[in-house]
């Protein structure tokens, strides 16, 4: 794997982690059960994406 490809994966990992944290903050603060459930789905999806990118390294 080239250094440019590794940088791309590192960048993607950072974005996935950031989005997961943002969604988790929303889960922790939202009161509406439907919105909270949707935010939790986004947390789970971003963790899944993070795991897939991490597996590439």
PyMOL Python script that loads the backbone (N, CA, C, O; Angstrom):
from pymol import cmd

cmd.read_pdbstr("""\
ATOM      1  N   UNK A   1       0.852  -1.164   0.000  1.00  0.00           N
ATOM      2  CA  UNK A   1       0.000   0.000   0.000  1.00  0.00           C
ATOM      3  C   UNK A   1       0.905   1.236   0.000  1.00  0.00           C
ATOM      4  O   UNK A   1       1.877   1.310   0.751  1.00  0.00           O
ATOM      5  N   UNK A   2       0.571   2.183  -0.840  1.00  0.00           N
ATOM      6  CA  UNK A   2       1.399   3.385  -0.949  1.00  0.00           C
ATOM      7  C   UNK A   2       1.151   4.329   0.225  1.00  0.00           C
ATOM      8  O   UNK A   2       0.160   4.203   0.944  1.00  0.00           O
ATOM      9  N   UNK A   3       2.063   5.268   0.401  1.00  0.00           N
ATOM     10  CA  UNK A   3       1.908   6.240   1.491  1.00  0.00           C
ATOM     11  C   UNK A   3       0.688   7.128   1.241  1.00  0.00           C
ATOM     12  O   UNK A   3       0.029   7.559   2.187  1.00  0.00           O
ATOM     13  N   UNK A   4       0.390   7.400  -0.016  1.00  0.00           N
ATOM     14  CA  UNK A   4      -0.788   8.217  -0.339  1.00  0.00           C
ATOM     15  C   UNK A   4      -2.077   7.472   0.029  1.00  0.00           C
ATOM     16  O   UNK A   4      -3.025   8.075   0.531  1.00  0.00           O
ATOM     17  N   UNK A   5      -2.103   6.179  -0.220  1.00  0.00           N
ATOM     18  CA  UNK A   5      -3.272   5.379   0.151  1.00  0.00           C
ATOM     19  C   UNK A   5      -3.436   5.318   1.667  1.00  0.00           C
ATOM     20  O   UNK A   5      -4.556   5.388   2.175  1.00  0.00           O
ATOM     21  N   UNK A   6      -2.333   5.189   2.385  1.00  0.00           N
ATOM     22  CA  UNK A   6      -2.397   5.182   3.843  1.00  0.00           C
ATOM     23  C   UNK A   6      -2.900   6.508   4.391  1.00  0.00           C
ATOM     24  O   UNK A   6      -3.658   6.534   5.361  1.00  0.00           O
ATOM     25  N   UNK A   7      -2.485   7.600   3.781  1.00  0.00           N
ATOM     26  CA  UNK A   7      -2.977   8.908   4.203  1.00  0.00           C
ATOM     27  C   UNK A   7      -4.478   9.028   3.969  1.00  0.00           C
ATOM     28  O   UNK A   7      -5.192   9.603   4.790  1.00  0.00           O
ATOM     29  N   UNK A   8      -4.955   8.490   2.856  1.00  0.00           N
ATOM     30  CA  UNK A   8      -6.386   8.514   2.575  1.00  0.00           C
ATOM     31  C   UNK A   8      -7.150   7.730   3.637  1.00  0.00           C
ATOM     32  O   UNK A   8      -8.175   8.193   4.136  1.00  0.00           O
ATOM     33  N   UNK A   9      -6.653   6.545   3.983  1.00  0.00           N
ATOM     34  CA  UNK A   9      -7.312   5.725   5.001  1.00  0.00           C
ATOM     35  C   UNK A   9      -7.282   6.418   6.359  1.00  0.00           C
ATOM     36  O   UNK A   9      -8.272   6.399   7.091  1.00  0.00           O
ATOM     37  N   UNK A  10      -6.161   7.024   6.692  1.00  0.00           N
ATOM     38  CA  UNK A  10      -6.051   7.765   7.955  1.00  0.00           C
ATOM     39  C   UNK A  10      -7.067   8.898   7.996  1.00  0.00           C
ATOM     40  O   UNK A  10      -7.716   9.116   9.019  1.00  0.00           O
ATOM     41  N   UNK A  11      -7.206   9.605   6.908  1.00  0.00           N
ATOM     42  CA  UNK A  11      -8.175  10.701   6.819  1.00  0.00           C
ATOM     43  C   UNK A  11      -9.608  10.172   6.959  1.00  0.00           C
ATOM     44  O   UNK A  11     -10.425  10.761   7.666  1.00  0.00           O
ATOM     45  N   UNK A  12      -9.901   9.076   6.292  1.00  0.00           N
ATOM     46  CA  UNK A  12     -11.236   8.479   6.376  1.00  0.00           C
ATOM     47  C   UNK A  12     -11.536   8.012   7.799  1.00  0.00           C
ATOM     48  O   UNK A  12     -12.661   8.166   8.277  1.00  0.00           O
ATOM     49  N   UNK A  13     -10.542   7.444   8.478  1.00  0.00           N
ATOM     50  CA  UNK A  13     -10.716   7.025   9.870  1.00  0.00           C
ATOM     51  C   UNK A  13     -11.047   8.224  10.761  1.00  0.00           C
ATOM     52  O   UNK A  13     -11.921   8.148  11.625  1.00  0.00           O
ATOM     53  N   UNK A  14     -10.346   9.314  10.540  1.00  0.00           N
ATOM     54  CA  UNK A  14     -10.597  10.519  11.321  1.00  0.00           C
ATOM     55  C   UNK A  14     -11.997  11.055  11.109  1.00  0.00           C
ATOM     56  O   UNK A  14     -12.657  11.473  12.061  1.00  0.00           O
ATOM     57  N   UNK A  15     -12.455  11.047   9.864  1.00  0.00           N
ATOM     58  CA  UNK A  15     -13.807  11.528   9.570  1.00  0.00           C
ATOM     59  C   UNK A  15     -14.868  10.620  10.198  1.00  0.00           C
ATOM     60  O   UNK A  15     -15.842  11.105  10.773  1.00  0.00           O
ATOM     61  N   UNK A  16     -14.678   9.319  10.088  1.00  0.00           N
ATOM     62  CA  UNK A  16     -15.643   8.378  10.657  1.00  0.00           C
ATOM     63  C   UNK A  16     -15.698   8.512  12.176  1.00  0.00           C
ATOM     64  O   UNK A  16     -16.775   8.460  12.769  1.00  0.00           O
ATOM     65  N   UNK A  17     -14.553   8.683  12.795  1.00  0.00           N
ATOM     66  CA  UNK A  17     -14.511   8.847  14.254  1.00  0.00           C
ATOM     67  C   UNK A  17     -15.191  10.147  14.678  1.00  0.00           C
ATOM     68  O   UNK A  17     -15.947  10.170  15.649  1.00  0.00           O
ATOM     69  N   UNK A  18     -14.919  11.223  13.948  1.00  0.00           N
ATOM     70  CA  UNK A  18     -15.533  12.511  14.255  1.00  0.00           C
ATOM     71  C   UNK A  18     -17.055  12.431  14.131  1.00  0.00           C
ATOM     72  O   UNK A  18     -17.773  12.898  15.015  1.00  0.00           O
ATOM     73  N   UNK A  19     -17.545  11.848  13.049  1.00  0.00           N
ATOM     74  CA  UNK A  19     -18.991  11.744  12.847  1.00  0.00           C
ATOM     75  C   UNK A  19     -19.634  10.874  13.918  1.00  0.00           C
ATOM     76  O   UNK A  19     -20.732  11.172  14.387  1.00  0.00           O
ATOM     77  N   UNK A  20     -18.961   9.814  14.299  1.00  0.00           N
ATOM     78  CA  UNK A  20     -19.484   8.949  15.347  1.00  0.00           C
ATOM     79  C   UNK A  20     -19.607   9.710  16.669  1.00  0.00           C
ATOM     80  O   UNK A  20     -20.604   9.570  17.377  1.00  0.00           O
ATOM     81  N   UNK A  21     -18.601  10.507  16.999  1.00  0.00           N
ATOM     82  CA  UNK A  21     -18.641  11.294  18.236  1.00  0.00           C
ATOM     83  C   UNK A  21     -19.746  12.340  18.195  1.00  0.00           C
ATOM     84  O   UNK A  21     -20.432  12.565  19.192  1.00  0.00           O
ATOM     85  N   UNK A  22     -19.918  12.978  17.044  1.00  0.00           N
ATOM     86  CA  UNK A  22     -20.971  13.982  16.905  1.00  0.00           C
ATOM     87  C   UNK A  22     -22.357  13.348  17.075  1.00  0.00           C
ATOM     88  O   UNK A  22     -23.225  13.900  17.751  1.00  0.00           O
ATOM     89  N   UNK A  23     -22.545  12.206  16.464  1.00  0.00           N
ATOM     90  CA  UNK A  23     -23.825  11.507  16.582  1.00  0.00           C
ATOM     91  C   UNK A  23     -24.051  11.014  18.006  1.00  0.00           C
ATOM     92  O   UNK A  23     -25.177  11.051  18.502  1.00  0.00           O
ATOM     93  N   UNK A  24     -22.989  10.551  18.670  1.00  0.00           N
ATOM     94  CA  UNK A  24     -23.121  10.099  20.054  1.00  0.00           C
ATOM     95  C   UNK A  24     -23.507  11.263  20.960  1.00  0.00           C
ATOM     96  O   UNK A  24     -24.302  11.091  21.884  1.00  0.00           O
ATOM     97  N   UNK A  25     -22.957  12.432  20.705  1.00  0.00           N
ATOM     98  CA  UNK A  25     -23.349  13.621  21.468  1.00  0.00           C
ATOM     99  C   UNK A  25     -24.832  13.908  21.268  1.00  0.00           C
ATOM    100  O   UNK A  25     -25.531  14.281  22.210  1.00  0.00           O
ATOM    101  N   UNK A  26     -25.307  13.734  20.040  1.00  0.00           N
ATOM    102  CA  UNK A  26     -26.729  13.951  19.755  1.00  0.00           C
ATOM    103  C   UNK A  26     -27.580  12.926  20.511  1.00  0.00           C
ATOM    104  O   UNK A  26     -28.613  13.278  21.081  1.00  0.00           O
ATOM    105  N   UNK A  27     -27.153  11.672  20.517  1.00  0.00           N
ATOM    106  CA  UNK A  27     -27.889  10.636  21.249  1.00  0.00           C
ATOM    107  C   UNK A  27     -27.995  11.008  22.719  1.00  0.00           C
ATOM    108  O   UNK A  27     -29.040  10.820  23.343  1.00  0.00           O
ATOM    109  N   UNK A  28     -26.914  11.533  23.266  1.00  0.00           N
ATOM    110  CA  UNK A  28     -26.885  11.872  24.691  1.00  0.00           C
ATOM    111  C   UNK A  28     -27.731  13.085  25.037  1.00  0.00           C
ATOM    112  O   UNK A  28     -28.123  13.251  26.193  1.00  0.00           O
ATOM    113  N   UNK A  29     -28.023  13.938  24.057  1.00  0.00           N
ATOM    114  CA  UNK A  29     -28.753  15.170  24.373  1.00  0.00           C
ATOM    115  C   UNK A  29     -30.180  15.205  23.838  1.00  0.00           C
ATOM    116  O   UNK A  29     -31.004  15.967  24.344  1.00  0.00           O
ATOM    117  N   UNK A  30     -30.487  14.403  22.833  1.00  0.00           N
ATOM    118  CA  UNK A  30     -31.831  14.431  22.261  1.00  0.00           C
ATOM    119  C   UNK A  30     -32.857  13.851  23.227  1.00  0.00           C
ATOM    120  O   UNK A  30     -32.575  12.906  23.963  1.00  0.00           O
ATOM    121  N   UNK A  31     -34.043  14.432  23.209  1.00  0.00           N
ATOM    122  CA  UNK A  31     -35.134  13.953  24.050  1.00  0.00           C
ATOM    123  C   UNK A  31     -36.144  13.131  23.250  1.00  0.00           C
ATOM    124  O   UNK A  31     -36.738  12.189  23.775  1.00  0.00           O
ATOM    125  N   UNK A  32     -36.336  13.488  21.982  1.00  0.00           N
ATOM    126  CA  UNK A  32     -37.297  12.800  21.129  1.00  0.00           C
ATOM    127  C   UNK A  32     -36.814  11.377  20.841  1.00  0.00           C
ATOM    128  O   UNK A  32     -35.718  11.197  20.310  1.00  0.00           O
ATOM    129  N   UNK A  33     -37.615  10.365  21.182  1.00  0.00           N
ATOM    130  CA  UNK A  33     -37.181   8.972  21.005  1.00  0.00           C
ATOM    131  C   UNK A  33     -36.864   8.607  19.551  1.00  0.00           C
ATOM    132  O   UNK A  33     -35.935   7.840  19.300  1.00  0.00           O
ATOM    133  N   UNK A  34     -37.616   9.140  18.601  1.00  0.00           N
ATOM    134  CA  UNK A  34     -37.371   8.819  17.195  1.00  0.00           C
ATOM    135  C   UNK A  34     -36.053   9.424  16.712  1.00  0.00           C
ATOM    136  O   UNK A  34     -35.274   8.768  16.021  1.00  0.00           O
ATOM    137  N   UNK A  35     -35.818  10.666  17.079  1.00  0.00           N
ATOM    138  CA  UNK A  35     -34.564  11.309  16.693  1.00  0.00           C
ATOM    139  C   UNK A  35     -33.375  10.633  17.369  1.00  0.00           C
ATOM    140  O   UNK A  35     -32.319  10.447  16.764  1.00  0.00           O
ATOM    141  N   UNK A  36     -33.566  10.275  18.623  1.00  0.00           N
ATOM    142  CA  UNK A  36     -32.504   9.601  19.369  1.00  0.00           C
ATOM    143  C   UNK A  36     -32.156   8.254  18.725  1.00  0.00           C
ATOM    144  O   UNK A  36     -30.984   7.897  18.607  1.00  0.00           O
ATOM    145  N   UNK A  37     -33.190   7.513  18.310  1.00  0.00           N
ATOM    146  CA  UNK A  37     -32.976   6.219  17.651  1.00  0.00           C
ATOM    147  C   UNK A  37     -32.251   6.405  16.314  1.00  0.00           C
ATOM    148  O   UNK A  37     -31.365   5.622  15.972  1.00  0.00           O
ATOM    149  N   UNK A  38     -32.627   7.439  15.565  1.00  0.00           N
ATOM    150  CA  UNK A  38     -31.975   7.699  14.283  1.00  0.00           C
ATOM    151  C   UNK A  38     -30.513   8.072  14.489  1.00  0.00           C
ATOM    152  O   UNK A  38     -29.643   7.611  13.751  1.00  0.00           O
ATOM    153  N   UNK A  39     -30.245   8.897  15.481  1.00  0.00           N
ATOM    154  CA  UNK A  39     -28.863   9.271  15.778  1.00  0.00           C
ATOM    155  C   UNK A  39     -28.054   8.045  16.197  1.00  0.00           C
ATOM    156  O   UNK A  39     -26.881   7.928  15.842  1.00  0.00           O
ATOM    157  N   UNK A  40     -28.669   7.131  16.948  1.00  0.00           N
ATOM    158  CA  UNK A  40     -27.974   5.912  17.365  1.00  0.00           C
ATOM    159  C   UNK A  40     -27.647   5.036  16.162  1.00  0.00           C
ATOM    160  O   UNK A  40     -26.584   4.418  16.116  1.00  0.00           O
ATOM    161  N   UNK A  41     -28.552   4.979  15.192  1.00  0.00           N
ATOM    162  CA  UNK A  41     -28.276   4.232  13.958  1.00  0.00           C
ATOM    163  C   UNK A  41     -27.063   4.808  13.244  1.00  0.00           C
ATOM    164  O   UNK A  41     -26.240   4.068  12.705  1.00  0.00           O
ATOM    165  N   UNK A  42     -26.958   6.140  13.243  1.00  0.00           N
ATOM    166  CA  UNK A  42     -25.808   6.788  12.607  1.00  0.00           C
ATOM    167  C   UNK A  42     -24.517   6.481  13.361  1.00  0.00           C
ATOM    168  O   UNK A  42     -23.470   6.280  12.745  1.00  0.00           O
ATOM    169  N   UNK A  43     -24.587   6.443  14.684  1.00  0.00           N
ATOM    170  CA  UNK A  43     -23.416   6.073  15.489  1.00  0.00           C
ATOM    171  C   UNK A  43     -22.965   4.672  15.106  1.00  0.00           C
ATOM    172  O   UNK A  43     -21.784   4.439  14.849  1.00  0.00           O
ATOM    173  N   UNK A  44     -23.906   3.750  15.071  1.00  0.00           N
ATOM    174  CA  UNK A  44     -23.579   2.358  14.751  1.00  0.00           C
ATOM    175  C   UNK A  44     -22.999   2.237  13.347  1.00  0.00           C
ATOM    176  O   UNK A  44     -22.027   1.510  13.138  1.00  0.00           O
ATOM    177  N   UNK A  45     -23.582   2.937  12.391  1.00  0.00           N
ATOM    178  CA  UNK A  45     -23.105   2.876  11.012  1.00  0.00           C
ATOM    179  C   UNK A  45     -21.687   3.445  10.901  1.00  0.00           C
ATOM    180  O   UNK A  45     -20.844   2.877  10.207  1.00  0.00           O
ATOM    181  N   UNK A  46     -21.426   4.560  11.579  1.00  0.00           N
ATOM    182  CA  UNK A  46     -20.096   5.150  11.521  1.00  0.00           C
ATOM    183  C   UNK A  46     -19.059   4.275  12.204  1.00  0.00           C
ATOM    184  O   UNK A  46     -17.907   4.236  11.773  1.00  0.00           O
ATOM    185  N   UNK A  47     -19.441   3.580  13.250  1.00  0.00           N
ATOM    186  CA  UNK A  47     -18.516   2.627  13.889  1.00  0.00           C
ATOM    187  C   UNK A  47     -18.203   1.473  12.934  1.00  0.00           C
ATOM    188  O   UNK A  47     -17.073   0.989  12.871  1.00  0.00           O
ATOM    189  N   UNK A  48     -19.220   1.049  12.200  1.00  0.00           N
ATOM    190  CA  UNK A  48     -19.034  -0.012  11.219  1.00  0.00           C
ATOM    191  C   UNK A  48     -18.077   0.443  10.109  1.00  0.00           C
ATOM    192  O   UNK A  48     -17.181  -0.300   9.709  1.00  0.00           O
ATOM    193  N   UNK A  49     -18.275   1.656   9.626  1.00  0.00           N
ATOM    194  CA  UNK A  49     -17.405   2.217   8.593  1.00  0.00           C
ATOM    195  C   UNK A  49     -15.981   2.335   9.115  1.00  0.00           C
ATOM    196  O   UNK A  49     -15.030   1.990   8.414  1.00  0.00           O
ATOM    197  N   UNK A  50     -15.831   2.823  10.348  1.00  0.00           N
ATOM    198  CA  UNK A  50     -14.506   2.938  10.967  1.00  0.00           C
ATOM    199  C   UNK A  50     -13.826   1.574  11.001  1.00  0.00           C
ATOM    200  O   UNK A  50     -12.650   1.449  10.662  1.00  0.00           O
ATOM    201  N   UNK A  51     -14.567   0.563  11.409  1.00  0.00           N
ATOM    202  CA  UNK A  51     -14.006  -0.791  11.490  1.00  0.00           C
ATOM    203  C   UNK A  51     -13.545  -1.313  10.139  1.00  0.00           C
ATOM    204  O   UNK A  51     -12.518  -1.986  10.042  1.00  0.00           O
ATOM    205  N   UNK A  52     -14.300  -1.005   9.107  1.00  0.00           N
ATOM    206  CA  UNK A  52     -13.914  -1.457   7.765  1.00  0.00           C
ATOM    207  C   UNK A  52     -12.641  -0.762   7.280  1.00  0.00           C
ATOM    208  O   UNK A  52     -11.761  -1.395   6.697  1.00  0.00           O
ATOM    209  N   UNK A  53     -12.558   0.530   7.525  1.00  0.00           N
ATOM    210  CA  UNK A  53     -11.340   1.245   7.135  1.00  0.00           C
ATOM    211  C   UNK A  53     -10.148   0.774   7.969  1.00  0.00           C
ATOM    212  O   UNK A  53      -9.043   0.613   7.450  1.00  0.00           O
ATOM    213  N   UNK A  54     -10.381   0.558   9.258  1.00  0.00           N
ATOM    214  CA  UNK A  54      -9.298   0.123  10.142  1.00  0.00           C
ATOM    215  C   UNK A  54      -8.756  -1.242   9.706  1.00  0.00           C
ATOM    216  O   UNK A  54      -7.558  -1.506   9.803  1.00  0.00           O
ATOM    217  N   UNK A  55      -9.653  -2.096   9.228  1.00  0.00           N
ATOM    218  CA  UNK A  55      -9.241  -3.428   8.779  1.00  0.00           C
ATOM    219  C   UNK A  55      -8.305  -3.361   7.579  1.00  0.00           C
ATOM    220  O   UNK A  55      -7.558  -4.304   7.320  1.00  0.00           O
ATOM    221  N   UNK A  56      -8.342  -2.262   6.853  1.00  0.00           N
ATOM    222  CA  UNK A  56      -7.466  -2.114   5.706  1.00  0.00           C
ATOM    223  C   UNK A  56      -6.005  -1.868   6.103  1.00  0.00           C
ATOM    224  O   UNK A  56      -5.078  -2.132   5.337  1.00  0.00           O
ATOM    225  N   UNK A  57      -5.836  -1.361   7.306  1.00  0.00           N
ATOM    226  CA  UNK A  57      -4.485  -1.032   7.779  1.00  0.00           C
ATOM    227  C   UNK A  57      -3.901  -2.226   8.381  1.00  0.00           C
ATOM    228  O   UNK A  57      -2.763  -2.188   8.850  1.00  0.00           O
TER     229      UNK A  57
END
""", "prot")
cmd.dss("prot")
cmd.show_as("cartoon", "prot")
cmd.util.cbc("prot")
cmd.orient("prot")
